[in-house]
């Protein structure tokens, strides 16, 4: 990245630090994480048995929404403020503009996640610190995937309110309706679909992959059997490829469209 792109990253990070939405969500995530740690501590349960799985559920619900909303106005916001043309006139490649917006907002997301998990670790202490530290990178990966989707939605839409609506719809789709759709598919076919097919569909969803990976890590592989999944987790390289695709492909598509589409300029 050149000097202008690095300046754009710093600008994005500064703007997100001033964003009340980021501050409110960071506070909310921190309070919920601290509450979970305090409950586990008062109950005398181990961090692996209660804190970790509870935070996995919290993260899988809240962080995708945070990531999506962080990215929803990246391009369309500039267009509505009539500053997109000025931004694209800078001596920087169009693809670097998109990448700078992604990186700056991803750093803001990492700070918000770090504040929440860090506060929970300070309150919980002991074994909970290691569990919470182990959640940081997977949580950031989940948020970055939905941040990337939010930026793609922002590139495709012409109004900020439309981008916000689509972002929330995508969040509902992946976090809630996706699993319900798989359950409905099993019911409709009377369980005729093979377990490995269902497992692959679960792993294709970043929210689903995050949940099963973290639950298996924190509570053991037997927890997947309790959820009705008899198929093991995908190999490490497959998981890495899935996460890389969810993060890189939407950003890459956004960069291509911003570069070659006249309408988006």
N, C-alpha and C positions, 0 to 999 in steps of 0.2 A: 504494500500500500504506500502511496505517496504522501506528501505532507498535507495536501488538501483533504485526502481521505481520513487521515489521522485526526485532523481538526474536526471533521464531521463526526467522527466517533466521540470525541470529547464534547462536542455540542449536543449530540443526542443524549449522552450520559447526564449532562448538566440539565437539559430540559426534563428528563425523566425524574431527576432529583427534585425538581420544582413541581412535579405533577402530583396533585393531591390524591389522585387515584392510586399511584404507586405507594405513597406514604400511608394511606388508609389500609390498603391491602397488606402491606408489610406489617403494620401494627396488628391487623386482624389475624394474619398467619402466625405472628409471634405469640399473640394471646392464646390462640387455640393450641399451638404446640406446647406452650408453657402449661396450659391447663391439662393437657394429656400427660405430661411428665409428672405434674403434681398428683394427678389421680393415681398413676401407676406407683408413685412413691408411697402414697398413703395406703394403697391397697397391699403393699408389700410384695407386689408381683415383680418378676424379673423383667429387665428391659426388653429382652427378646420376646417374651411371652405377651406383653401388653403394650408397652410404649411403641415399639417398632411397628407391629401390625396396625395399631390405631393411627399412627402417623402416616403409614402407607395409604390408608383409606382417606385420610384428610388431604394428603398431597394429591392423590389421583383425582380428587374432586375439585380442589381449589386452584392448584398450579396451572392446569391446562387453560382455565378461564383467564388467569392472570397473564399467561404468555400470549394468548390470543388477543386480548384487549390491548396489551402493550404494543402489538404489531399492527393493529387494525387501521391506524391513521398514518402509518409511515409514509405512504405515497399519496393517498387520496387527501390527507390533511394538507400536504403541500399544494395540491391542485386546487383545493377549495380556498386556500389563502392566496392563490395566484403567485406562489413563490416557486413552483416546480420549474418553470422556464428559467428563472434566475439560477436555481440550484444546478440545473443541467448545463448551464452556460459556463460553469466553473471549469478550470483545467483539470478535470478528473473524469475517468471513464464512467459510463452509465452503470456498469456492473459494480464498480467500486462504491457508487452512491448507495445502492441497495445493500451491499455487504457492510458498509459503514453503519447504516441504520440498524442492520441486524446485530452487529457486534456491540454497538453502543447500548442498545436496548437489552441485549443478553447480559451485559455487565450489570446493568441496573437490576435485572431479574436475579442475577447471582447474589447481589448485595441484599436484596429483599429476602431471598431464601436463607442466606447466611445469617441475617439478623434473627429470623424466626427460629431456625435450628440452633443457633448459638445461644439464644435466650433460654430455650428449652434445656440445652445442655448445662447451662449455669445453674438452673433450678434443680434439674434431676441429679446431675453429678454421677460419679461412680461409673457403673457399667453403661448407663444411658449415654454417656458422652461418646463412647466408641460407636454405639448403634446410630446415633444421630449424625456423627461424622461420616459414617458409611452411607447415609442417605443423601448426602449433599450432591455428589456428582450425578447419580441417577435422577434425582429430582430436577437438577439443572437440565439434564438431557431431555426430560419430559417437557419442561417448560420451553426449552429451545425449539422442540418440534412444533409446538403450538404457536410459538412466536413466529416461526417460519411460515406456518399456514396463515397466520394473521397478516403478514406482509404480502403474501400472494393474494389474499382477498383484497387487501388495500390497493394492490396494483390493478386488479380486475374491475374494481368498482369506480363509479364516478362521483359518488356522494358518501360522506363520512357516516351518515346515519344508516345507509345501506350496508356499509362495511361492518358497522357495529352489530347490526341485526344478523348478518350472515355469520359473523364470528361466534355469536351466542348460539346460533343454530348448529354450527359445526361442533361446538362444545357439547351441546345436548346430544348430538348424533354419536360422537365417539365415546362419551362418558356414560350415557344412560341408554340411548336407544340401540346402540350396537349390540350390547349383551342381551337386551330384550329381544332383538331380532334373531340372534343365534338361538335363544331359548325357544322362541316361536317356531323357528325352523326345525328344531328337534321335535317339538310337539306335533307339528304338522306332518312330519315324516315318520312319526312314531319311533324315533330313535334309530332310524335306518341309516343315517349318515355316520360314517366311521369317526371314531374318536380323534384320529390323527388329523382329519379334515377340519373338525371343529377347533382343535388345538391350533392348527395353522392359521385359521381365521382369527382366533384370539390374539395370536402373536403378531398378526398383521396390523393390529390396532395399537398405537403407542401407549394408550392408557391401559389396555389389557395386558400388554407385554410388561409394562412397569409393575403392575399389581402382582402378576404371577412370579416375576423374577424376585421382587422384594419379599413377598410372602415366603417363597421357597428358601431365600437366604436367611430370613429372620426366624421363621417357624419350622423350617425343615421341609423336605420334599413331600412328607406325608400330608402336609396341609393341602396340597393340590389334589391328593386322592380324596380328602374330605370334601373338596369342592366338586368332585365328580370327574376330575381330569386324571386319566390313567396314563397319559402320554407325557414323557419327560420334557424338560425345557430344551429349546433349540441350542445347538452348539454356540460357543462364544463368538465365532466368526460370523455366524448367521445373525445373532443378536446385534453385533456391531454393524453389520451391513444394513439391517432394518433401521436402526437408530440413525445411521449416517444418511440413509435415503430420506427419512422423514425430515431431517434437519436441512440437508443440502439441496434436495430437489426443488422444494417450493421457492427457496431463495434464488436458485439458478434460473427457474422459470420466470421469476419476477425480473431478474436482471436481463434476461433475453427479451422479454416483452418491453421493458423500458428502453432497451437499446434499439429495437427494430420496429416498434409500433409507433407510427406518427401520432395516433390518437392520444397516446399516453403522454406525449410531450406537450 
